[in-house]
Amino acid sequence: MTAPGLAGLQAQVRAGLDELLPRRSATSRSAVLGAGRDDLEAGRRWLRLLAPGGWVTPGWPVDYGGMGLGDREAEAVREVMAEFEAPDLYPFLVGVELVGPTILAHATDDQARRWLPAIRTGDEIWCQLFSEPDAGSDLANLSSRAVRDGRGWRLRGSKVWTSRGSYADWGLLLARTDGSVPKHRGITAFALDMGRPGITVRPLRQMNGDAHFSEVFFDDVEIPDGDRIGQPGEGWRVAITCLSHERGSLAGGLGVTAEQLLALGATAGVAASPVRRDRLARAVTDLRLIQWGGQRAAESRRAGHLPGPEGSLAKLASNALVRDVAGLGLESEGPAATVTGAGPSKDAGESDEWQSMWLVSPSLSIRGGTDEIQRNIIGERALGLPPEPRVDKDRPFDERG
C-alpha cells in the first residue's frame, strides 16, 4: 500500500476509534508489562468494544476477526491505536500478540476457530508454559514429558516464570514427547486447558509487590490429542514462531511515549539540570530509533524475508531505555520518589508510574530471553561470530551426560 493509501487507512481507523475512545495525552497513565495492576475487566471491556472493527488484531484474517492486513498496513493501524486511551492489556497480550499469531501459523482451521474468538475478545486468557527450572535460557533443554495414552497424552513435570499463570484459562505448552532424538527435535506443542485435574499453580511474589509470575506443576494431566498444535516432534518450530513475536512485543511494550518524555522534560527536576535534559534528549532519540527500527523490520517481513536478529536488537535497546527513563522519572520527583503515594497515583499507598517502571525494569532483561541470549543471537546471526560450543546439540536427549 502506498503512503497515501496508508494515510487513508489511518484516517478511517482514527475516525472509527474517535467514536469509541478518548485520545491519549501527555499525562495519560501507562503500565510497563502490567506492573502493579490486576484489573482484568477493564481490559475485557476494551477488547470487546473494539472487536467488531478488528483493530486490535489487524494482521489476522478477516474470517478470524481481523482486518486481513499485511505487516506495513497492520503497523499503520497500531500507530493510530497508540493515540487512544487503553487500560492495562498485559494479561491479554500473550494471547493476542503471541499465541494468536502462532495458532494462525501452525494450528488447524478447526483449532483456530475454537481458540481465536475468545482470545480476540479477552474472554479467555492465555499463558506461555515454556521455561522450566533447568530450561530457561536453554529452552530446548526442557524435560516436562507428555506420553501417548490411547487417543491422548499424559503430562508430568513443571514450568516456572509463567506470566499470569494463576488465572489463565489456557496455556501454550511445550513438552518433550521423544527423548531418543536430539533435544530440539523431540518437543511437541499443545494447548493446555488450565482447569484440568492435576495442574497446580503457585504464584511468585516479585520485588514490586506483584505476583504475576507462577510456578506450574503437572501431575499426570490428561491432554486430548485434538489440543496438539502441529505434528509430534515439531514443537520447536512452534516455539520459534512464538518467541519471534514475543521479542517484538516486549520491545514495543515500553509503556512510555515521546509525548510523555517531553512532558517529563517540563518538570522542575529535569528542566533545571543540563545533565538530565541531555539524558532526556538521548532517551527521546533512542525511542525514535527503536520505532524506526521496528518499521524497517516490518518492511523486511513485508518483502518476504524471515525474521532475523532485529527483534533481539530492539529488545536490548528497549530494556536499556526503560531503565534509563524510569531512573530519570524518579530523579525528577526528588526525595518524594522513595515514598509510595507520592506520585500521580489514584490511590493512597499505590506506587506511582515511575516507581512501578523502575521496579519492573530489571525483569525485562530476563523475560522473553535474557540479554545474554539476545547478544548471542546478534553475534552469531548478524556479526557472523562463531557460536558457543554446544556439546549436546546432536546427542539424543536421554543420553546426555
C-alpha positions in Angstrom: 0.0 0.0 0.0 1.4 3.5 -0.9 1.8 6.3 1.6 -1.4 8.0 0.5 -3.2 4.6 0.9 -1.7 4.2 4.4 -2.8 7.7 5.3 -6.3 6.9 4.2 -6.4 3.7 6.2 -5.2 5.5 9.3 -7.8 8.3 8.8 -10.5 5.6 8.5 -9.3 3.8 11.7 -8.9 7.1 13.6 -12.5 8.2 12.7 -13.8 4.9 14.0 -11.9 5.0 17.2 -12.9 8.6 17.9 -16.4 7.4 18.3 -15.4 4.9 20.9 -12.3 6.1 22.8 -10.8 9.3 24.2 -7.4 10.4 22.9 -4.2 9.9 24.9 -2.5 12.9 26.4 1.0 13.6 27.8 -0.4 12.9 31.3 -2.1 9.6 30.4 -1.3 6.8 32.8 0.6 3.8 31.4 1.9 0.5 32.6 5.1 -1.5 31.7 4.1 -5.1 31.3 1.2 -4.7 33.7 3.3 -3.5 36.6 1.3 -3.0 39.8 -2.1 -3.8 38.2 -4.5 -6.7 38.1 -7.7 -5.2 36.6 -9.0 -7.7 34.1 -12.5 -6.4 33.5 -11.4 -3.0 32.1 -9.2 -4.8 29.5 -12.0 -7.2 28.6 -14.5 -4.3 28.1 -12.0 -2.5 25.9 -11.3 -5.6 23.8 -14.9 -6.4 23.3 -15.7 -2.8 22.4 -13.0 -2.8 19.6 -13.5 -6.4 18.5 -16.1 -5.7 15.7 -13.7 -3.4 13.9 -10.8 -5.9 14.0 -8.5 -3.0 15.1 -6.8 -5.0 17.9 -5.8 -7.8 15.5 -5.3 -6.0 12.2 -3.0 -8.7 10.8 -5.4 -11.6 11.4 -7.5 -12.8 8.5 -11.0 -11.3 8.3 -12.5 -14.8 8.8 -10.9 -14.8 12.3 -12.0 -11.3 13.3 -9.0 -9.4 12.0 -8.6 -6.8 9.2 -6.6 -9.1 6.8 -3.8 -6.5 6.5 -0.2 -7.0 5.7 2.6 -6.1 8.1 3.0 -2.5 7.0 -0.7 -1.8 7.0 -1.2 -3.5 10.3 1.6 -1.4 11.8 -0.1 1.7 10.5 -3.2 0.7 12.4 -1.2 0.1 15.6 0.3 3.6 15.2 -3.2 5.0 15.3 -4.3 2.8 18.2 -1.4 4.2 20.3 -3.1 7.7 20.0 -6.0 6.5 22.1 -6.5 5.6 25.8 -6.3 2.0 26.7 -6.4 0.1 30.0 -3.7 -2.4 31.2 -3.8 -5.0 28.5 -0.8 -7.1 29.6 -2.9 -10.0 30.9 -4.3 -10.4 27.4 -1.2 -9.8 25.3 0.2 -13.3 25.5 -2.9 -14.4 23.7 -3.4 -11.6 21.3 0.3 -10.9 20.4 2.0 -14.3 20.8 -0.4 -17.2 20.9 -2.9 -15.9 18.3 -0.3 -15.5 15.5 1.3 -18.8 16.5 -2.1 -20.5 16.2 -2.6 -18.9 12.8 0.8 -20.2 11.6 0.7 -23.8 13.0 -2.8 -24.8 14.1 -5.6 -26.4 12.1 -8.5 -24.4 10.9 -10.8 -26.1 13.4 -8.4 -25.2 16.2 -8.1 -21.6 15.1 -11.9 -21.3 15.1 -12.0 -22.8 18.6 -9.5 -20.5 20.3 -9.1 -17.3 18.4 -12.5 -15.7 19.0 -12.1 -15.8 22.8 -8.5 -14.5 22.6 -9.6 -11.6 20.5 -12.4 -10.5 22.9 -10.4 -11.2 26.1 -12.9 -13.8 27.2 -10.0 -16.3 27.7 -6.6 -15.5 28.9 -3.6 -17.5 27.7 -0.1 -18.0 29.3 3.1 -19.5 28.0 4.2 -22.8 29.5 7.8 -22.7 28.2 10.5 -22.1 30.8 11.5 -24.7 33.4 13.9 -24.7 36.4 16.6 -26.3 34.2 15.4 -24.9 30.9 15.3 -21.1 30.9 17.9 -19.6 28.5 18.4 -23.1 27.0 14.7 -23.7 26.4 15.3 -26.8 24.3 16.6 -28.5 27.5 13.0 -28.7 28.8 12.2 -32.0 30.5 8.4 -32.0 31.1 7.1 -35.1 29.5 3.9 -35.9 27.6 3.5 -39.6 26.9 1.0 -41.1 24.5 -2.0 -42.6 26.3 -4.6 -44.0 23.9 -6.1 -41.1 21.9 -4.4 -38.5 24.1 -1.4 -37.7 26.2 -0.3 -37.8 29.9 1.7 -34.8 31.1 4.2 -34.7 34.1 6.7 -32.1 35.0 6.8 -28.4 35.9 7.2 -24.9 34.5 8.3 -21.6 36.0 8.1 -17.8 35.4 4.7 -18.3 33.8 3.2 -14.9 33.4 -0.4 -14.7 34.6 -0.5 -18.4 35.1 -2.6 -18.1 38.3 -5.7 -17.0 36.3 -5.0 -18.1 32.8 -7.7 -20.2 31.1 -5.3 -21.8 28.5 -1.6 -22.3 28.2 0.7 -22.8 25.1 2.7 -25.7 26.3 6.0 -27.2 25.2 6.6 -30.8 26.3 9.1 -33.5 25.5 7.5 -36.4 23.7 10.5 -38.2 22.4 13.8 -38.5 24.3 15.5 -40.7 21.7 16.3 -37.8 19.4 18.4 -34.6 19.9 16.7 -32.1 22.2 15.4 -29.7 19.6 13.6 -32.5 17.7 11.7 -34.3 20.5 9.4 -31.4 21.6 5.7 -31.1 20.8 3.4 -28.1 21.3 -0.1 -28.3 22.9 -2.9 -26.0 24.0 -3.4 -26.9 27.7 -6.7 -26.2 29.4 -5.5 -24.8 32.8 -8.6 -26.1 34.5 -7.7 -29.8 34.0 -7.2 -32.0 37.1 -3.5 -32.4 38.1 -2.4 -28.8 37.5 -1.1 -26.8 40.5 -0.2 -23.2 40.2 1.8 -21.3 42.8 2.3 -17.5 42.3 5.7 -16.0 42.8 6.0 -12.6 44.6 8.1 -10.0 42.9 10.1 -7.1 44.4 7.5 -4.6 43.2 4.7 -6.4 45.1 3.2 -8.1 42.0 2.6 -11.9 41.8 2.2 -12.1 38.1 4.8 -14.9 37.6 4.0 -18.5 38.7 5.3 -22.0 39.1 3.1 -24.6 37.5 3.2 -28.3 38.3 1.7 -31.2 36.2 0.8 -34.4 37.9 -0.5 -36.9 35.3 -2.5 -34.3 33.4 -4.6 -35.6 30.5 -4.3 -33.7 27.2 -6.6 -34.7 24.3 -4.7 -35.2 21.0 -7.1 -32.6 19.4 -5.3 -30.0 21.5 -1.9 -30.8 20.0 -0.6 -27.9 17.8 1.4 -29.2 14.8 2.9 -32.6 14.4 4.6 -34.6 17.2 8.2 -33.6 17.4 7.7 -30.3 15.6 7.2 -28.2 18.8 10.4 -26.3 18.3 9.1 -24.7 15.1 6.0 -23.6 17.1 8.3 -22.2 19.8 10.4 -20.2 17.4 7.3 -18.6 15.9 6.0 -17.7 19.3 9.4 -16.4 20.6 9.9 -14.2 17.5 6.6 -12.5 18.2 7.4 -12.2 21.9 10.7 -10.3 21.4 8.9 -7.9 19.1 6.0 -7.4 21.6 8.4 -6.9 24.6 10.4 -4.4 22.6 7.2 -2.5 21.7 5.8 -2.6 25.3 7.8 0.3 26.6 4.9 1.9 28.4 6.2 5.4 27.5 5.7 7.6 24.5 7.7 10.5 23.1 5.0 12.9 24.3 5.3 11.6 27.9 9.1 12.0 27.7 8.7 15.6 26.5 6.2 16.3 29.3 8.8 14.9 31.8 11.2 17.4 30.4 9.0 20.2 31.6 9.2 19.1 35.3 11.4 21.1 37.6 13.7 18.2 38.4 14.6 17.8 34.7 14.3 21.3 33.3 16.7 22.7 36.0 19.5 20.3 35.2 21.5 20.4 31.9 22.7 16.8 32.6 19.1 15.5 32.9 18.0 17.4 29.9 20.8 15.7 27.9 19.7 12.3 29.2 16.1 13.1 28.3 17.2 14.1 24.7 19.1 10.8 24.4 16.0 8.9 25.6 13.8 10.6 23.0 16.3 9.8 20.3 16.6 6.2 21.4 12.9 5.8 21.4 12.6 7.2 17.9 15.4 4.8 16.7 13.6 1.8 18.2 10.4 2.8 16.5 12.1 3.3 13.1 13.9 0.0 13.6 10.6 -1.6 14.1 9.3 -0.1 10.9 12.3 -1.3 9.0 11.8 -4.8 10.3 8.1 -4.7 9.3 9.1 -3.6 5.8 11.6 -6.5 5.6 8.9 -9.0 6.6 6.6 -7.5 4.1 9.2 -8.1 1.4 9.1 -11.8 2.3 12.2 -12.0 4.5 12.2 -14.2 7.5 12.6 -12.5 10.9 16.2 -12.1 11.8 18.2 -10.7 14.7 16.4 -7.3 14.6 14.0 -8.5 17.3 16.9 -9.1 19.6 18.4 -5.7 18.8 15.1 -4.0 19.6 14.6 -5.9 22.8 18.1 -5.0 24.1 17.6 -1.3 23.2 14.2 -1.2 24.8 15.3 -2.8 28.0 18.0 -0.2 28.4 15.6 2.7 27.5 13.1 1.6 30.1 15.8 1.6 32.8 17.1 5.0 31.8 13.7 6.6 31.6 12.5 5.1 34.9 15.6 6.4 36.7 15.2 9.9 35.2 11.5 9.9 36.2 12.3 9.1 39.8 15.1 11.7 39.9 12.6 14.3 38.7 10.4 13.6 41.8 13.3 14.0 44.2 13.1 12.5 47.7 9.3 12.0 47.2 10.1 9.2 44.8 11.0 7.0 47.8 7.5 7.2 49.3 4.5 5.3 48.0 1.6 7.5 47.0 3.9 10.5 46.4 3.5 10.5 42.6 0.4 10.8 40.4 -1.4 7.7 41.9 -5.1 7.2 42.0 -5.0 5.6 45.4 -3.0 6.4 48.5 -0.3 3.9 49.1 0.0 2.9 45.5 3.3 3.3 43.8 3.4 5.9 41.0 4.2 5.1 37.4 7.9 5.9 37.7 8.3 3.7 40.8 6.4 0.8 39.1 8.5 1.2 35.9 11.8 1.3 37.9 10.9 -1.8 40.0 9.8 -3.9 37.0 12.7 -2.8 34.7 15.2 -5.4 35.9 12.9 -8.2 34.9 13.0 -7.0 31.3 16.5 -8.4 30.9 15.3 -11.8 31.9 11.8 -12.3 30.4 11.4 -13.2 26.8 15.1 -14.4 26.6 17.9 -12.9 28.7 20.1 -10.1 27.5 22.9 -12.6 27.2 20.9 -14.8 24.8 20.0 -11.8 22.7 23.6 -10.8 22.4 24.5 -14.4 21.3 21.8 -14.2 18.6 23.2 -10.8 17.4 26.8 -12.1 17.5 26.1 -15.3 15.6 23.4 -14.2 13.1 24.3 -10.5 12.5 28.0 -10.3 13.1 28.9 -13.8 11.9 30.9 -14.7 15.1 31.5 -18.4 15.9 28.8 -19.9 18.0 29.4 -21.0 21.6 30.2 -24.8 22.0 27.1 -26.9 22.2 28.3 -30.4 23.0 24.8 -31.8 23.5 23.1 -30.4 20.4 23.2 -33.5 18.3 23.0 -36.1 21.1 19.8 -37.9 22.0 18.2 -36.1 24.9 18.0 -39.2 27.1 21.7 -40.0 26.5 23.1 -36.7 27.8 26.0 -36.9 30.3 
